[in-house]
Amino acid sequence: MQKLTNKEEDVMKILWKLEKAFVKEILKEIEGGKPHYNTLSTIVRNLEEKGYAGHEAFGNTHRYFPIVTKEAYRKLFINSTIADYYDNSYKSLVSFFAKEEKISVEELKEIINLIENKG
């Protein structure tokens, strides 16, 4: 599966939220600087070409829907990030967050508890 650009990812977040949407409905959900309708339409078609979205035709217009779930994308993204930046080591990932003070000792204890209770 191809990686998404930031703009494609933003549009997918909207599709996951709406579940089915026409381009004009996606456009309404975009916060901040809104792209031109044709630009957004191109982004949505790119998502379809990459296999992330599908559509149903209603005359000359299309209603788009996600094919890839948010959970499947999250798993793909996390796995590729860990492979690319942390040498496939979850330990390195957690160590990074600990060093950056992005995770507390209490949260680490909760993670350990989750791991111990799962196995």
Backbone torsions as a table, in degrees:
resi	resn	phi	psi	omega
1	MET	NA	134.0	-179.8
2	GLN	-74.8	146.8	175.1
3	LYS	-68.9	151.9	177.7
4	LEU	-95.1	149.0	171.1
5	THR	-74.3	167.8	178.4
6	ASN	-59.1	-42.0	-179.9
7	LYS	-66.4	-41.3	177.6
8	GLU	-63.0	-40.9	179.3
9	GLU	-63.9	-40.7	177.4
10	ASP	-60.9	-41.1	179.0
11	VAL	-68.2	-39.1	177.9
12	MET	-63.0	-38.1	177.9
13	LYS	-59.2	-39.1	178.0
14	ILE	-68.5	-43.2	178.3
15	LEU	-62.2	-40.6	177.6
16	TRP	-62.1	-38.9	-179.4
17	LYS	-68.8	-46.6	-175.3
18	LEU	-82.5	-25.3	-177.8
19	GLU	74.5	-42.7	173.5
20	LYS	-144.5	136.4	-177.8
21	ALA	-160.5	145.4	169.1
22	PHE	-82.8	159.6	-178.2
23	VAL	-54.9	-40.8	-178.8
24	LYS	-63.9	-31.5	177.3
25	GLU	-72.6	-37.3	176.1
26	ILE	-64.1	-43.2	-179.2
27	LEU	-58.3	-39.7	179.6
28	LYS	-63.1	-29.6	-176.2
29	GLU	-82.7	-15.3	-176.8
30	ILE	-74.8	126.5	179.4
31	GLU	-93.2	153.5	178.7
32	GLY	78.7	-146.3	-179.5
33	GLY	-67.0	114.3	-178.5
34	LYS	-84.5	135.6	176.5
35	PRO	-72.4	162.9	173.8
36	HIS	-63.9	148.3	-179.1
37	TYR	-51.3	-46.2	-178.3
38	ASN	-64.8	-35.8	177.6
39	THR	-64.7	-45.8	178.6
40	LEU	-63.2	-40.1	178.2
41	SER	-60.2	-39.7	177.7
42	THR	-65.2	-42.0	179.2
43	ILE	-61.1	-44.2	-179.5
44	VAL	-64.9	-41.1	177.8
45	ARG	-64.9	-35.1	175.7
46	ASN	-63.4	-39.3	176.9
47	LEU	-61.7	-37.3	178.6
48	GLU	-67.8	-43.6	179.1
49	GLU	-63.0	-33.7	179.7
50	LYS	-80.6	-6.1	177.5
51	GLY	87.9	14.1	-179.9
52	TYR	-90.9	-25.2	-176.5
53	ALA	-135.9	157.9	174.7
54	GLY	-130.2	179.2	178.3
55	HIS	-146.2	159.1	169.3
56	GLU	-118.6	136.7	-178.0
57	ALA	-88.9	137.2	172.8
58	PHE	-128.2	88.1	-174.2
59	GLY	66.7	-124.2	-179.7
60	ASN	-90.7	-0.5	-178.5
61	THR	-112.6	157.0	-178.1
62	HIS	-122.1	140.6	171.5
63	ARG	-107.3	124.0	-174.1
64	TYR	-97.6	153.7	178.6
65	PHE	-148.5	151.8	179.1
66	PRO	-72.9	140.6	173.2
67	ILE	-100.2	-39.7	178.3
68	VAL	-89.7	129.9	179.0
69	THR	-73.7	158.6	176.8
70	LYS	-60.8	-38.5	-179.7
71	GLU	-65.5	-41.8	179.2
72	ALA	-65.0	-40.3	178.7
73	TYR	-66.9	-42.7	179.7
74	ARG	-59.0	-44.0	179.8
75	LYS	-62.2	-45.3	178.3
76	LEU	-61.0	-45.8	-178.4
77	PHE	-64.2	-46.7	-179.5
78	ILE	-62.9	-47.1	-178.9
79	ASN	-61.7	-42.2	-179.7
80	SER	-71.1	-34.6	177.7
81	THR	-65.4	-44.4	179.3
82	ILE	-64.3	-39.5	178.3
83	ALA	-66.8	-44.8	-175.0
84	ASP	-73.8	-36.3	-170.6
85	TYR	-115.9	-14.5	-175.1
86	TYR	-128.9	23.6	176.9
87	ASP	50.7	41.7	179.7
88	ASN	58.2	26.4	-177.0
89	SER	-115.4	114.0	175.0
90	TYR	-66.1	-31.0	177.1
91	LYS	-60.7	-42.6	178.5
92	SER	-64.2	-37.8	178.8
93	LEU	-63.6	-49.5	-179.4
94	VAL	-65.2	-39.1	177.5
95	SER	-60.8	-39.7	177.7
96	PHE	-58.6	-49.1	-179.3
97	PHE	-64.6	-36.2	178.4
98	ALA	-65.9	-45.0	-179.8
99	LYS	-65.0	-34.8	180.0
100	GLU	-82.9	1.6	-178.6
101	GLU	57.7	37.0	177.7
102	LYS	-95.7	-6.2	179.8
103	ILE	-138.5	136.2	-176.9
104	SER	-90.8	166.6	177.0
105	VAL	-61.6	-39.7	179.2
106	GLU	-61.2	-42.5	178.6
107	GLU	-65.3	-38.7	177.1
108	LEU	-63.6	-39.7	177.7
109	LYS	-64.4	-39.4	177.2
110	GLU	-62.1	-41.0	178.6
111	ILE	-63.5	-45.6	178.8
112	ILE	-60.4	-43.2	178.6
113	ASN	-61.2	-42.8	177.7
114	LEU	-60.9	-43.0	-179.5
115	ILE	-66.0	-45.8	-178.1
116	GLU	-64.8	-38.0	-178.3
117	ASN	-77.5	-19.7	179.3
118	LYS	-79.7	-31.5	-177.0
119	GLY	-97.8	NA	NA
